[in-house]
Amino acid sequence: MKTQIASTGLFPTFGRLNLVYTILILVNQVLIAYLVPFKLTFMISGEEWFYVYYDIALDFLFFADILIRFNTPIYLEGRYVTNRKQIALTYLKTWFILDLLCCLPLSYLRKQSETRPRG
């Protein structure tokens, strides 16, 4: 199976690279789970630029996640699928829209709107 994945150029579903990637995504999701309620509770006057930059970095990470998901083999109907077209169609039908919405730079847009004059 490893030979098949290596020959297709797909992102490995096992191994050290996948483990590091999974841990990186997991740590950031845990941080988000704590930061979002903290920001909503204690930041009344406005968001600090540090959090905006962190959110922008996360947006890039989640965009990279979209690219990786398009290139990662999947299990579908009890078999291991390495056909890129079938992987892409399955991803587009399931999580793609939600993942794409996560990439929107909402913190940056909100912070920029604070500095614009209203009137």
Jmol script that loads the backbone (N, CA, C; Angstrom):
load data "model"
ATOM      1  N   MET A   1       0.827  -1.189   0.000  1.00  0.00           N
ATOM      2  CA  MET A   1       0.000   0.000   0.000  1.00  0.00           C
ATOM      3  C   MET A   1       0.872   1.254   0.000  1.00  0.00           C
ATOM      4  N   LYS A   2       1.989   1.256   0.755  1.00  0.00           N
ATOM      5  CA  LYS A   2       2.868   2.419   0.779  1.00  0.00           C
ATOM      6  C   LYS A   2       3.456   2.689  -0.596  1.00  0.00           C
ATOM      7  N   THR A   3       3.776   1.642  -1.328  1.00  0.00           N
ATOM      8  CA  THR A   3       4.321   1.800  -2.674  1.00  0.00           C
ATOM      9  C   THR A   3       3.294   2.434  -3.588  1.00  0.00           C
ATOM     10  N   GLN A   4       2.043   2.057  -3.437  1.00  0.00           N
ATOM     11  CA  GLN A   4       0.984   2.614  -4.273  1.00  0.00           C
ATOM     12  C   GLN A   4       0.811   4.104  -3.992  1.00  0.00           C
ATOM     13  N   ILE A   5       0.827   4.506  -2.728  1.00  0.00           N
ATOM     14  CA  ILE A   5       0.671   5.920  -2.377  1.00  0.00           C
ATOM     15  C   ILE A   5       1.865   6.721  -2.871  1.00  0.00           C
ATOM     16  N   ALA A   6       3.073   6.184  -2.706  1.00  0.00           N
ATOM     17  CA  ALA A   6       4.265   6.893  -3.155  1.00  0.00           C
ATOM     18  C   ALA A   6       4.253   7.090  -4.664  1.00  0.00           C
ATOM     19  N   SER A   7       3.765   6.124  -5.388  1.00  0.00           N
ATOM     20  CA  SER A   7       3.755   6.244  -6.848  1.00  0.00           C
ATOM     21  C   SER A   7       2.679   7.210  -7.340  1.00  0.00           C
ATOM     22  N   THR A   8       1.626   7.444  -6.571  1.00  0.00           N
ATOM     23  CA  THR A   8       0.570   8.365  -6.987  1.00  0.00           C
ATOM     24  C   THR A   8       0.866   9.797  -6.572  1.00  0.00           C
ATOM     25  N   GLY A   9       1.800  10.008  -5.655  1.00  0.00           N
ATOM     26  CA  GLY A   9       2.125  11.349  -5.190  1.00  0.00           C
ATOM     27  C   GLY A   9       1.120  11.904  -4.208  1.00  0.00           C
ATOM     28  N   LEU A  10       0.302  11.067  -3.611  1.00  0.00           N
ATOM     29  CA  LEU A  10      -0.703  11.508  -2.652  1.00  0.00           C
ATOM     30  C   LEU A  10      -0.085  11.676  -1.272  1.00  0.00           C
ATOM     31  N   PHE A  11      -0.751  12.471  -0.432  1.00  0.00           N
ATOM     32  CA  PHE A  11      -0.315  12.673   0.945  1.00  0.00           C
ATOM     33  C   PHE A  11      -0.501  11.364   1.703  1.00  0.00           C
ATOM     34  N   PRO A  12       0.498  10.932   2.476  1.00  0.00           N
ATOM     35  CA  PRO A  12       0.374   9.634   3.148  1.00  0.00           C
ATOM     36  C   PRO A  12      -0.683   9.663   4.250  1.00  0.00           C
ATOM     37  N   THR A  13      -1.413   8.567   4.378  1.00  0.00           N
ATOM     38  CA  THR A  13      -2.410   8.469   5.446  1.00  0.00           C
ATOM     39  C   THR A  13      -1.823   7.862   6.705  1.00  0.00           C
ATOM     40  N   PHE A  14      -0.584   7.388   6.634  1.00  0.00           N
ATOM     41  CA  PHE A  14       0.117   6.818   7.779  1.00  0.00           C
ATOM     42  C   PHE A  14       1.525   7.397   7.798  1.00  0.00           C
ATOM     43  N   GLY A  15       2.208   7.229   8.892  1.00  0.00           N
ATOM     44  CA  GLY A  15       3.604   7.640   8.946  1.00  0.00           C
ATOM     45  C   GLY A  15       3.830   8.918   9.731  1.00  0.00           C
ATOM     46  N   ARG A  16       5.078   9.311   9.778  1.00  0.00           N
ATOM     47  CA  ARG A  16       5.496  10.451  10.595  1.00  0.00           C
ATOM     48  C   ARG A  16       4.938  11.770  10.081  1.00  0.00           C
ATOM     49  N   LEU A  17       4.953  11.988   8.769  1.00  0.00           N
ATOM     50  CA  LEU A  17       4.446  13.236   8.202  1.00  0.00           C
ATOM     51  C   LEU A  17       2.971  13.428   8.538  1.00  0.00           C
ATOM     52  N   ASN A  18       2.184  12.396   8.401  1.00  0.00           N
ATOM     53  CA  ASN A  18       0.766  12.486   8.732  1.00  0.00           C
ATOM     54  C   ASN A  18       0.568  12.728  10.228  1.00  0.00           C
ATOM     55  N   LEU A  19       1.386  12.108  11.059  1.00  0.00           N
ATOM     56  CA  LEU A  19       1.277  12.295  12.506  1.00  0.00           C
ATOM     57  C   LEU A  19       1.574  13.740  12.893  1.00  0.00           C
ATOM     58  N   VAL A  20       2.629  14.310  12.342  1.00  0.00           N
ATOM     59  CA  VAL A  20       2.978  15.707  12.642  1.00  0.00           C
ATOM     60  C   VAL A  20       1.871  16.642  12.166  1.00  0.00           C
ATOM     61  N   TYR A  21       1.371  16.399  10.968  1.00  0.00           N
ATOM     62  CA  TYR A  21       0.296  17.221  10.426  1.00  0.00           C
ATOM     63  C   TYR A  21      -0.963  17.129  11.295  1.00  0.00           C
ATOM     64  N   THR A  22      -1.324  15.933  11.697  1.00  0.00           N
ATOM     65  CA  THR A  22      -2.517  15.737  12.527  1.00  0.00           C
ATOM     66  C   THR A  22      -2.371  16.422  13.878  1.00  0.00           C
ATOM     67  N   ILE A  23      -1.204  16.329  14.482  1.00  0.00           N
ATOM     68  CA  ILE A  23      -0.965  16.990  15.769  1.00  0.00           C
ATOM     69  C   ILE A  23      -1.035  18.502  15.617  1.00  0.00           C
ATOM     70  N   LEU A  24      -0.475  19.046  14.540  1.00  0.00           N
ATOM     71  CA  LEU A  24      -0.531  20.489  14.291  1.00  0.00           C
ATOM     72  C   LEU A  24      -1.972  20.966  14.172  1.00  0.00           C
ATOM     73  N   ILE A  25      -2.774  20.259  13.412  1.00  0.00           N
ATOM     74  CA  ILE A  25      -4.183  20.634  13.259  1.00  0.00           C
ATOM     75  C   ILE A  25      -4.920  20.504  14.597  1.00  0.00           C
ATOM     76  N   LEU A  26      -4.669  19.433  15.328  1.00  0.00           N
ATOM     77  CA  LEU A  26      -5.347  19.203  16.600  1.00  0.00           C
ATOM     78  C   LEU A  26      -5.008  20.284  17.625  1.00  0.00           C
ATOM     79  N   VAL A  27      -3.749  20.647  17.739  1.00  0.00           N
ATOM     80  CA  VAL A  27      -3.339  21.682  18.697  1.00  0.00           C
ATOM     81  C   VAL A  27      -4.018  23.005  18.353  1.00  0.00           C
ATOM     82  N   ASN A  28      -4.061  23.346  17.081  1.00  0.00           N
ATOM     83  CA  ASN A  28      -4.712  24.599  16.698  1.00  0.00           C
ATOM     84  C   ASN A  28      -6.212  24.564  16.930  1.00  0.00           C
ATOM     85  N   GLN A  29      -6.847  23.431  16.748  1.00  0.00           N
ATOM     86  CA  GLN A  29      -8.274  23.338  17.023  1.00  0.00           C
ATOM     87  C   GLN A  29      -8.570  23.468  18.511  1.00  0.00           C
ATOM     88  N   VAL A  30      -7.710  22.917  19.344  1.00  0.00           N
ATOM     89  CA  VAL A  30      -7.877  23.065  20.797  1.00  0.00           C
ATOM     90  C   VAL A  30      -7.692  24.529  21.192  1.00  0.00           C
ATOM     91  N   LEU A  31      -6.682  25.191  20.620  1.00  0.00           N
ATOM     92  CA  LEU A  31      -6.476  26.616  20.911  1.00  0.00           C
ATOM     93  C   LEU A  31      -7.688  27.442  20.484  1.00  0.00           C
ATOM     94  N   ILE A  32      -8.241  27.136  19.349  1.00  0.00           N
ATOM     95  CA  ILE A  32      -9.422  27.857  18.881  1.00  0.00           C
ATOM     96  C   ILE A  32     -10.591  27.634  19.831  1.00  0.00           C
ATOM     97  N   ALA A  33     -10.733  26.414  20.324  1.00  0.00           N
ATOM     98  CA  ALA A  33     -11.832  26.095  21.238  1.00  0.00           C
ATOM     99  C   ALA A  33     -11.741  26.911  22.530  1.00  0.00           C
ATOM    100  N   TYR A  34     -10.538  27.313  22.916  1.00  0.00           N
ATOM    101  CA  TYR A  34     -10.375  28.141  24.108  1.00  0.00           C
ATOM    102  C   TYR A  34     -10.341  29.629  23.773  1.00  0.00           C
ATOM    103  N   LEU A  35      -9.772  30.014  22.653  1.00  0.00           N
ATOM    104  CA  LEU A  35      -9.640  31.428  22.315  1.00  0.00           C
ATOM    105  C   LEU A  35     -10.954  32.079  21.933  1.00  0.00           C
ATOM    106  N   VAL A  36     -11.787  31.391  21.191  1.00  0.00           N
ATOM    107  CA  VAL A  36     -13.039  32.008  20.735  1.00  0.00           C
ATOM    108  C   VAL A  36     -13.930  32.399  21.911  1.00  0.00           C
ATOM    109  N   PRO A  37     -14.214  31.518  22.866  1.00  0.00           N
ATOM    110  CA  PRO A  37     -15.022  31.968  24.016  1.00  0.00           C
ATOM    111  C   PRO A  37     -14.320  33.053  24.838  1.00  0.00           C
ATOM    112  N   PHE A  38     -12.979  32.975  24.950  1.00  0.00           N
ATOM    113  CA  PHE A  38     -12.233  34.005  25.679  1.00  0.00           C
ATOM    114  C   PHE A  38     -12.390  35.360  25.004  1.00  0.00           C
ATOM    115  N   LYS A  39     -12.224  35.391  23.684  1.00  0.00           N
ATOM    116  CA  LYS A  39     -12.345  36.660  22.965  1.00  0.00           C
ATOM    117  C   LYS A  39     -13.766  37.208  23.048  1.00  0.00           C
ATOM    118  N   LEU A  40     -14.753  36.338  22.947  1.00  0.00           N
ATOM    119  CA  LEU A  40     -16.139  36.790  23.016  1.00  0.00           C
ATOM    120  C   LEU A  40     -16.513  37.299  24.404  1.00  0.00           C
ATOM    121  N   THR A  41     -15.881  36.746  25.435  1.00  0.00           N
ATOM    122  CA  THR A  41     -16.218  37.122  26.799  1.00  0.00           C
ATOM    123  C   THR A  41     -15.489  38.371  27.275  1.00  0.00           C
ATOM    124  N   PHE A  42     -14.193  38.463  27.006  1.00  0.00           N
ATOM    125  CA  PHE A  42     -13.381  39.495  27.642  1.00  0.00           C
ATOM    126  C   PHE A  42     -12.934  40.632  26.732  1.00  0.00           C
ATOM    127  N   MET A  43     -13.070  40.532  25.451  1.00  0.00           N
ATOM    128  CA  MET A  43     -12.620  41.596  24.551  1.00  0.00           C
ATOM    129  C   MET A  43     -13.814  42.398  24.063  1.00  0.00           C
ATOM    130  N   ILE A  44     -14.201  43.358  24.856  1.00  0.00           N
ATOM    131  CA  ILE A  44     -15.379  44.151  24.541  1.00  0.00           C
ATOM    132  C   ILE A  44     -15.032  45.278  23.573  1.00  0.00           C
ATOM    133  N   SER A  45     -13.892  45.967  23.794  1.00  0.00           N
ATOM    134  CA  SER A  45     -13.573  47.151  23.005  1.00  0.00           C
ATOM    135  C   SER A  45     -13.062  46.836  21.606  1.00  0.00           C
ATOM    136  N   GLY A  46     -12.448  45.704  21.404  1.00  0.00           N
ATOM    137  CA  GLY A  46     -11.918  45.370  20.089  1.00  0.00           C
ATOM    138  C   GLY A  46     -10.890  44.262  20.200  1.00  0.00           C
ATOM    139  N   GLU A  47     -10.559  43.709  19.081  1.00  0.00           N
ATOM    140  CA  GLU A  47      -9.644  42.588  19.047  1.00  0.00           C
ATOM    141  C   GLU A  47      -8.215  43.095  18.879  1.00  0.00           C
ATOM    142  N   GLU A  48      -7.288  42.497  19.611  1.00  0.00           N
ATOM    143  CA  GLU A  48      -5.885  42.857  19.488  1.00  0.00           C
ATOM    144  C   GLU A  48      -5.337  42.332  18.167  1.00  0.00           C
ATOM    145  N   TRP A  49      -4.321  43.004  17.635  1.00  0.00           N
ATOM    146  CA  TRP A  49      -3.736  42.582  16.370  1.00  0.00           C
ATOM    147  C   TRP A  49      -3.085  41.220  16.470  1.00  0.00           C
ATOM    148  N   PHE A  50      -2.584  40.836  17.658  1.00  0.00           N
ATOM    149  CA  PHE A  50      -1.983  39.506  17.814  1.00  0.00           C
ATOM    150  C   PHE A  50      -2.977  38.416  17.428  1.00  0.00           C
ATOM    151  N   TYR A  51      -4.206  38.543  17.903  1.00  0.00           N
ATOM    152  CA  TYR A  51      -5.230  37.545  17.597  1.00  0.00           C
ATOM    153  C   TYR A  51      -5.608  37.569  16.114  1.00  0.00           C
ATOM    154  N   VAL A  52      -5.582  38.751  15.528  1.00  0.00           N
ATOM    155  CA  VAL A  52      -5.883  38.870  14.101  1.00  0.00           C
ATOM    156  C   VAL A  52      -4.814  38.145  13.295  1.00  0.00           C
ATOM    157  N   TYR A  53      -3.537  38.364  13.645  1.00  0.00           N
ATOM    158  CA  TYR A  53      -2.446  37.694  12.931  1.00  0.00           C
ATOM    159  C   TYR A  53      -2.490  36.179  13.144  1.00  0.00           C
ATOM    160  N   TYR A  54      -2.835  35.761  14.335  1.00  0.00           N
ATOM    161  CA  TYR A  54      -2.968  34.328  14.600  1.00  0.00           C
ATOM    162  C   TYR A  54      -4.097  33.729  13.756  1.00  0.00           C
ATOM    163  N   ASP A  55      -5.201  34.442  13.656  1.00  0.00           N
ATOM    164  CA  ASP A  55      -6.324  33.970  12.829  1.00  0.00           C
ATOM    165  C   ASP A  55      -5.944  33.914  11.351  1.00  0.00           C
ATOM    166  N   ILE A  56      -5.148  34.874  10.894  1.00  0.00           N
ATOM    167  CA  ILE A  56      -4.690  34.846   9.500  1.00  0.00           C
ATOM    168  C   ILE A  56      -3.796  33.634   9.266  1.00  0.00           C
ATOM    169  N   ALA A  57      -2.903  33.345  10.216  1.00  0.00           N
ATOM    170  CA  ALA A  57      -2.045  32.163  10.100  1.00  0.00           C
ATOM    171  C   ALA A  57      -2.896  30.894  10.069  1.00  0.00           C
ATOM    172  N   LEU A  58      -3.943  30.852  10.881  1.00  0.00           N
ATOM    173  CA  LEU A  58      -4.851  29.698  10.865  1.00  0.00           C
ATOM    174  C   LEU A  58      -5.598  29.590   9.546  1.00  0.00           C
ATOM    175  N   ASP A  59      -5.956  30.722   8.969  1.00  0.00           N
ATOM    176  CA  ASP A  59      -6.624  30.691   7.665  1.00  0.00           C
ATOM    177  C   ASP A  59      -5.721  30.049   6.617  1.00  0.00           C
ATOM    178  N   PHE A  60      -4.424  30.383   6.639  1.00  0.00           N
ATOM    179  CA  PHE A  60      -3.489  29.756   5.707  1.00  0.00           C
ATOM    180  C   PHE A  60      -3.336  28.267   6.003  1.00  0.00           C
ATOM    181  N   LEU A  61      -3.313  27.915   7.291  1.00  0.00           N
ATOM    182  CA  LEU A  61      -3.207  26.510   7.665  1.00  0.00           C
ATOM    183  C   LEU A  61      -4.423  25.725   7.184  1.00  0.00           C
ATOM    184  N   PHE A  62      -5.601  26.285   7.335  1.00  0.00           N
ATOM    185  CA  PHE A  62      -6.809  25.597   6.891  1.00  0.00           C
ATOM    186  C   PHE A  62      -6.902  25.548   5.371  1.00  0.00           C
ATOM    187  N   PHE A  63      -6.342  26.560   4.678  1.00  0.00           N
ATOM    188  CA  PHE A  63      -6.287  26.479   3.223  1.00  0.00           C
ATOM    189  C   PHE A  63      -5.342  25.356   2.787  1.00  0.00           C
ATOM    190  N   ALA A  64      -4.215  25.235   3.493  1.00  0.00           N
ATOM    191  CA  ALA A  64      -3.302  24.118   3.211  1.00  0.00           C
ATOM    192  C   ALA A  64      -4.004  22.793   3.486  1.00  0.00           C
ATOM    193  N   ASP A  65      -4.847  22.762   4.509  1.00  0.00           N
ATOM    194  CA  ASP A  65      -5.607  21.558   4.815  1.00  0.00           C
ATOM    195  C   ASP A  65      -6.531  21.185   3.657  1.00  0.00           C
ATOM    196  N   ILE A  66      -7.125  22.179   3.010  1.00  0.00           N
ATOM    197  CA  ILE A  66      -7.972  21.896   1.846  1.00  0.00           C
ATOM    198  C   ILE A  66      -7.148  21.240   0.745  1.00  0.00           C
ATOM    199  N   LEU A  67      -5.973  21.792   0.477  1.00  0.00           N
ATOM    200  CA  LEU A  67      -5.110  21.214  -0.555  1.00  0.00           C
ATOM    201  C   LEU A  67      -4.684  19.795  -0.197  1.00  0.00           C
ATOM    202  N   ILE A  68      -4.398  19.568   1.072  1.00  0.00           N
ATOM    203  CA  ILE A  68      -3.999  18.227   1.515  1.00  0.00           C
ATOM    204  C   ILE A  68      -5.163  17.258   1.401  1.00  0.00           C
ATOM    205  N   ARG A  69      -6.355  17.693   1.765  1.00  0.00           N
ATOM    206  CA  ARG A  69      -7.537  16.814   1.676  1.00  0.00           C
ATOM    207  C   ARG A  69      -7.833  16.392   0.245  1.00  0.00           C
ATOM    208  N   PHE A  70      -7.571  17.279  -0.711  1.00  0.00           N
ATOM    209  CA  PHE A  70      -7.749  16.911  -2.112  1.00  0.00           C
ATOM    210  C   PHE A  70      -6.731  15.878  -2.567  1.00  0.00           C
ATOM    211  N   ASN A  71      -5.653  15.724  -1.817  1.00  0.00           N
ATOM    212  CA  ASN A  71      -4.562  14.833  -2.206  1.00  0.00           C
ATOM    213  C   ASN A  71      -4.285  13.744  -1.180  1.00  0.00           C
ATOM    214  N   THR A  72      -5.287  13.362  -0.411  1.00  0.00           N
ATOM    215  CA  THR A  72      -5.144  12.301   0.575  1.00  0.00           C
ATOM    216  C   THR A  72      -6.069  11.146   0.218  1.00  0.00           C
ATOM    217  N   PRO A  73      -5.550   9.927   0.154  1.00  0.00           N
ATOM    218  CA  PRO A  73      -6.417   8.776  -0.123  1.00  0.00           C
ATOM    219  C   PRO A  73      -7.504   8.632   0.938  1.00  0.00           C
ATOM    220  N   ILE A  74      -8.635   8.074   0.546  1.00  0.00           N
ATOM    221  CA  ILE A  74      -9.759   7.910   1.463  1.00  0.00           C
ATOM    222  C   ILE A  74     -10.249   6.471   1.432  1.00  0.00           C
ATOM    223  N   TYR A  75     -10.976   6.113   2.487  1.00  0.00           N
ATOM    224  CA  TYR A  75     -11.697   4.844   2.492  1.00  0.00           C
ATOM    225  C   TYR A  75     -13.118   5.130   2.062  1.00  0.00           C
ATOM    226  N   LEU A  76     -13.554   4.439   1.041  1.00  0.00           N
ATOM    227  CA  LEU A  76     -14.889   4.656   0.513  1.00  0.00           C
ATOM    228  C   LEU A  76     -15.496   3.307   0.170  1.00  0.00           C
ATOM    229  N   GLU A  77     -16.628   3.021   0.778  1.00  0.00           N
ATOM    230  CA  GLU A  77     -17.349   1.768   0.561  1.00  0.00           C
ATOM    231  C   GLU A  77     -16.451   0.554   0.796  1.00  0.00           C
ATOM    232  N   GLY A  78     -15.663   0.605   1.848  1.00  0.00           N
ATOM    233  CA  GLY A  78     -14.840  -0.528   2.245  1.00  0.00           C
ATOM    234  C   GLY A  78     -13.567  -0.735   1.457  1.00  0.00           C
ATOM    235  N   ARG A  79     -13.189   0.246   0.634  1.00  0.00           N
ATOM    236  CA  ARG A  79     -11.940   0.089  -0.114  1.00  0.00           C
ATOM    237  C   ARG A  79     -11.133   1.381  -0.038  1.00  0.00           C
ATOM    238  N   TYR A  80      -9.852   1.247  -0.293  1.00  0.00           N
ATOM    239  CA  TYR A  80      -8.905   2.352  -0.234  1.00  0.00           C
ATOM    240  C   TYR A  80      -8.867   3.022  -1.606  1.00  0.00           C
ATOM    241  N   VAL A  81      -9.278   4.289  -1.703  1.00  0.00           N
ATOM    242  CA  VAL A  81      -9.388   4.984  -2.980  1.00  0.00           C
ATOM    243  C   VAL A  81      -8.204   5.923  -3.165  1.00  0.00           C
ATOM    244  N   THR A  82      -7.478   5.757  -4.276  1.00  0.00           N
ATOM    245  CA  THR A  82      -6.358   6.646  -4.607  1.00  0.00           C
ATOM    246  C   THR A  82      -6.604   7.417  -5.899  1.00  0.00           C
ATOM    247  N   ASN A  83      -7.771   7.288  -6.480  1.00  0.00           N
ATOM    248  CA  ASN A  83      -8.132   8.016  -7.691  1.00  0.00           C
ATOM    249  C   ASN A  83      -8.435   9.468  -7.309  1.00  0.00           C
ATOM    250  N   ARG A  84      -7.631  10.407  -7.825  1.00  0.00           N
ATOM    251  CA  ARG A  84      -7.768  11.819  -7.442  1.00  0.00           C
ATOM    252  C   ARG A  84      -9.153  12.385  -7.775  1.00  0.00           C
ATOM    253  N   LYS A  85      -9.735  11.989  -8.888  1.00  0.00           N
ATOM    254  CA  LYS A  85     -11.049  12.501  -9.265  1.00  0.00           C
ATOM    255  C   LYS A  85     -12.103  12.055  -8.262  1.00  0.00           C
ATOM    256  N   GLN A  86     -12.053  10.816  -7.861  1.00  0.00           N
ATOM    257  CA  GLN A  86     -13.026  10.300  -6.894  1.00  0.00           C
ATOM    258  C   GLN A  86     -12.811  10.926  -5.510  1.00  0.00           C
ATOM    259  N   ILE A  87     -11.547  11.145  -5.144  1.00  0.00           N
ATOM    260  CA  ILE A  87     -11.239  11.815  -3.874  1.00  0.00           C
ATOM    261  C   ILE A  87     -11.819  13.232  -3.891  1.00  0.00           C
ATOM    262  N   ALA A  88     -11.574  13.955  -4.979  1.00  0.00           N
ATOM    263  CA  ALA A  88     -12.053  15.337  -5.080  1.00  0.00           C
ATOM    264  C   ALA A  88     -13.574  15.404  -5.057  1.00  0.00           C
ATOM    265  N   LEU A  89     -14.248  14.529  -5.800  1.00  0.00           N
ATOM    266  CA  LEU A  89     -15.711  14.546  -5.808  1.00  0.00           C
ATOM    267  C   LEU A  89     -16.288  14.239  -4.428  1.00  0.00           C
ATOM    268  N   THR A  90     -15.692  13.277  -3.741  1.00  0.00           N
ATOM    269  CA  THR A  90     -16.161  12.939  -2.399  1.00  0.00           C
ATOM    270  C   THR A  90     -15.964  14.108  -1.443  1.00  0.00           C
ATOM    271  N   TYR A  91     -14.801  14.751  -1.520  1.00  0.00           N
ATOM    272  CA  TYR A  91     -14.516  15.893  -0.644  1.00  0.00           C
ATOM    273  C   TYR A  91     -15.434  17.077  -0.962  1.00  0.00           C
ATOM    274  N   LEU A  92     -15.668  17.342  -2.233  1.00  0.00           N
ATOM    275  CA  LEU A  92     -16.554  18.438  -2.617  1.00  0.00           C
ATOM    276  C   LEU A  92     -17.980  18.212  -2.126  1.00  0.00           C
ATOM    277  N   LYS A  93     -18.409  16.965  -2.071  1.00  0.00           N
ATOM    278  CA  LYS A  93     -19.766  16.650  -1.623  1.00  0.00           C
ATOM    279  C   LYS A  93     -19.902  16.666  -0.108  1.00  0.00           C
ATOM    280  N   THR A  94     -18.802  16.569   0.626  1.00  0.00           N
ATOM    281  CA  THR A  94     -18.906  16.446   2.075  1.00  0.00           C
ATOM    282  C   THR A  94     -18.459  17.714   2.810  1.00  0.00           C
ATOM    283  N   TRP A  95     -17.178  17.910   3.028  1.00  0.00           N
ATOM    284  CA  TRP A  95     -16.670  18.938   3.921  1.00  0.00           C
ATOM    285  C   TRP A  95     -16.112  20.177   3.242  1.00  0.00           C
ATOM    286  N   PHE A  96     -16.041  20.211   1.939  1.00  0.00           N
ATOM    287  CA  PHE A  96     -15.341  21.291   1.249  1.00  0.00           C
ATOM    288  C   PHE A  96     -15.920  22.669   1.560  1.00  0.00           C
ATOM    289  N   ILE A  97     -17.228  22.824   1.503  1.00  0.00           N
ATOM    290  CA  ILE A  97     -17.847  24.141   1.724  1.00  0.00           C
ATOM    291  C   ILE A  97     -17.545  24.651   3.130  1.00  0.00           C
ATOM    292  N   LEU A  98     -17.668  23.796   4.125  1.00  0.00           N
ATOM    293  CA  LEU A  98     -17.361  24.227   5.497  1.00  0.00           C
ATOM    294  C   LEU A  98     -15.885  24.561   5.669  1.00  0.00           C
ATOM    295  N   ASP A  99     -15.011  23.766   5.074  1.00  0.00           N
ATOM    296  CA  ASP A  99     -13.581  24.054   5.151  1.00  0.00           C
ATOM    297  C   ASP A  99     -13.243  25.363   4.447  1.00  0.00           C
ATOM    298  N   LEU A 100     -13.898  25.640   3.347  1.00  0.00           N
ATOM    299  CA  LEU A 100     -13.661  26.883   2.623  1.00  0.00           C
ATOM    300  C   LEU A 100     -14.135  28.086   3.433  1.00  0.00           C
ATOM    301  N   LEU A 101     -15.257  27.956   4.108  1.00  0.00           N
ATOM    302  CA  LEU A 101     -15.750  29.041   4.961  1.00  0.00           C
ATOM    303  C   LEU A 101     -14.791  29.334   6.111  1.00  0.00           C
ATOM    304  N   CYS A 102     -14.095  28.306   6.593  1.00  0.00           N
ATOM    305  CA  CYS A 102     -13.124  28.501   7.672  1.00  0.00           C
ATOM    306  C   CYS A 102     -11.917  29.311   7.217  1.00  0.00           C
ATOM    307  N   CYS A 103     -11.696  29.404   5.925  1.00  0.00           N
ATOM    308  CA  CYS A 103     -10.536  30.137   5.397  1.00  0.00           C
ATOM    309  C   CYS A 103     -10.807  31.629   5.215  1.00  0.00           C
ATOM    310  N   LEU A 104     -12.028  32.063   5.398  1.00  0.00           N
ATOM    311  CA  LEU A 104     -12.322  33.484   5.220  1.00  0.00           C
ATOM    312  C   LEU A 104     -11.635  34.302   6.309  1.00  0.00           C
ATOM    313  N   PRO A 105     -10.983  35.393   5.955  1.00  0.00           N
ATOM    314  CA  PRO A 105     -10.254  36.213   6.946  1.00  0.00           C
ATOM    315  C   PRO A 105     -11.181  37.164   7.697  1.00  0.00           C
ATOM    316  N   LEU A 106     -12.116  36.608   8.448  1.00  0.00           N
ATOM    317  CA  LEU A 106     -13.123  37.426   9.114  1.00  0.00           C
ATOM    318  C   LEU A 106     -12.527  38.335  10.182  1.00  0.00           C
ATOM    319  N   SER A 107     -11.545  37.881  10.936  1.00  0.00           N
ATOM    320  CA  SER A 107     -10.919  38.716  11.966  1.00  0.00           C
ATOM    321  C   SER A 107     -10.252  39.932  11.346  1.00  0.00           C
ATOM    322  N   TYR A 108      -9.558  39.710  10.247  1.00  0.00           N
ATOM    323  CA  TYR A 108      -8.889  40.821   9.566  1.00  0.00           C
ATOM    324  C   TYR A 108      -9.903  41.824   9.030  1.00  0.00           C
ATOM    325  N   LEU A 109     -10.957  41.342   8.416  1.00  0.00           N
ATOM    326  CA  LEU A 109     -11.985  42.242   7.886  1.00  0.00           C
ATOM    327  C   LEU A 109     -12.670  43.022   9.005  1.00  0.00           C
ATOM    328  N   ARG A 110     -12.936  42.351  10.121  1.00  0.00           N
ATOM    329  CA  ARG A 110     -13.559  43.019  11.259  1.00  0.00           C
ATOM    330  C   ARG A 110     -12.636  44.085  11.833  1.00  0.00           C
ATOM    331  N   LYS A 111     -11.344  43.775  11.949  1.00  0.00           N
ATOM    332  CA  LYS A 111     -10.367  44.734  12.494  1.00  0.00           C
ATOM    333  C   LYS A 111     -10.206  45.918  11.546  1.00  0.00           C
ATOM    334  N   GLN A 112     -10.183  45.669  10.240  1.00  0.00           N
ATOM    335  CA  GLN A 112     -10.079  46.767   9.277  1.00  0.00           C
ATOM    336  C   GLN A 112     -11.323  47.663   9.301  1.00  0.00           C
ATOM    337  N   SER A 113     -12.487  47.058   9.545  1.00  0.00           N
ATOM    338  CA  SER A 113     -13.706  47.866   9.576  1.00  0.00           C
ATOM    339  C   SER A 113     -13.748  48.763  10.801  1.00  0.00           C
ATOM    340  N   GLU A 114     -13.009  48.415  11.863  1.00  0.00           N
ATOM    341  CA  GLU A 114     -12.953  49.269  13.052  1.00  0.00           C
ATOM    342  C   GLU A 114     -12.205  50.559  12.767  1.00  0.00           C
ATOM    343  N   THR A 115     -11.220  50.523  11.874  1.00  0.00           N
ATOM    344  CA  THR A 115     -10.398  51.695  11.604  1.00  0.00           C
ATOM    345  C   THR A 115     -11.004  52.609  10.535  1.00  0.00           C
ATOM    346  N   ARG A 116     -11.993  52.155   9.806  1.00  0.00           N
ATOM    347  CA  ARG A 116     -12.611  52.951   8.747  1.00  0.00           C
ATOM    348  C   ARG A 116     -13.623  53.924   9.354  1.00  0.00           C
ATOM    349  N   PRO A 117     -13.643  55.140   8.862  1.00  0.00           N
ATOM    350  CA  PRO A 117     -14.640  56.099   9.373  1.00  0.00           C
ATOM    351  C   PRO A 117     -16.052  55.697   8.944  1.00  0.00           C
ATOM    352  N   ARG A 118     -16.979  55.886   9.822  1.00  0.00           N
ATOM    353  CA  ARG A 118     -18.382  55.595   9.521  1.00  0.00           C
ATOM    354  C   ARG A 118     -19.087  56.896   9.220  1.00  0.00           C
ATOM    355  N   GLY A 119     -20.012  56.803   8.338  1.00  0.00           N
ATOM    356  CA  GLY A 119     -20.700  58.064   8.120  1.00  0.00           C
ATOM    357  C   GLY A 119     -21.385  58.115   6.884  1.00  0.00           C
TER     358      GLY A 119
END
end "model"
wireframe off; spacefill off
backbone 0.3
color backbone group
